[in-house]
């Protein structure tokens, strides 16, 4: 789409391909890129609060990023959530 920082986006893709969870700052970066209607760089739009979405997987990612659950717990819960849907 010609938006965002190519180096940062490649690193995020490699993290996702390896099966590791994406850190919350990268998750928000991608989310802001996708939600930005005018094509503004997500790093500039991060100052604008985005509405929270209460999906189970997003809540898990937040809990992992905040250290409330371990990576092992994240993987088990993610599998349980995605198997149900």
N, C-alpha and C positions, 0 to 999 in steps of 0.2 A: 504494500500500500504506500510505500515511500514515507512512512512515518516512524518516529521513534529512533532510538540509538541502535544501529545495526550490531555493534559489538555486544551491548547489553542483551539484546534480543537473542543473539546466537548463544550466549551463556545460559539464558533462561531455557532455551530449547534443549541444550545439552543436558541441563539438570533434569528436565522433564523426561527426556529419552532414557536417562539412567535409572528412572524409577524413584528418584528421590523427590520429596515434596519441595515445592517452590516456596522460598521465604516470602513472608507477607509483603514486604516492600516491593518485590518483583511481581507478586500477584496483583497488587494495587496498580503498579505501573502498567501492566497489560490491560487491566480492567479500565483504567483511565484512557489508554490508547483506543480501546474499542468503543468507549462511550463518548469520546470527544467528537462532537458534531462538526466542528470547523477544521479538524485536522491539526489542532494545536498539539505541541509536544506534551506528552504526559507528565514530564518533569515539571512543567510550568503549571499544569492543571491540578497537581496533587494538593495544592493549597486549598482548593475548593472541596468542601466536604461532599462525599458521594452518599446517596441514600443506602442504608444497610439492607442487604438481602438475607433472609433467614433460611438459606438452604442448609441442609445438614452437613454437606461436605465443606461448605464455606466456614461453618461454625467449627468443624474439626480443624481446618487449616489455621484458624485464628487461635484455637486452644493450643495447637502445636507450636505456633510462632511465639506464643506467650509462655511456653514452658509448662503448661498445665497438664499435658500428656506427653508421653515419650513417643519416639518414632515407631516403636513396635506397636504401641497402643493405637497410634494413628493408622498404621497399615491394617490392623485387625478391624478397626471400626470402619475404615474406608471400604474394605472388602465387604463387610456386612451391609453397608449402606448401598453400595453399587450393585450388589447381588439382588437386593430387594427391588430396585427400580427397573 
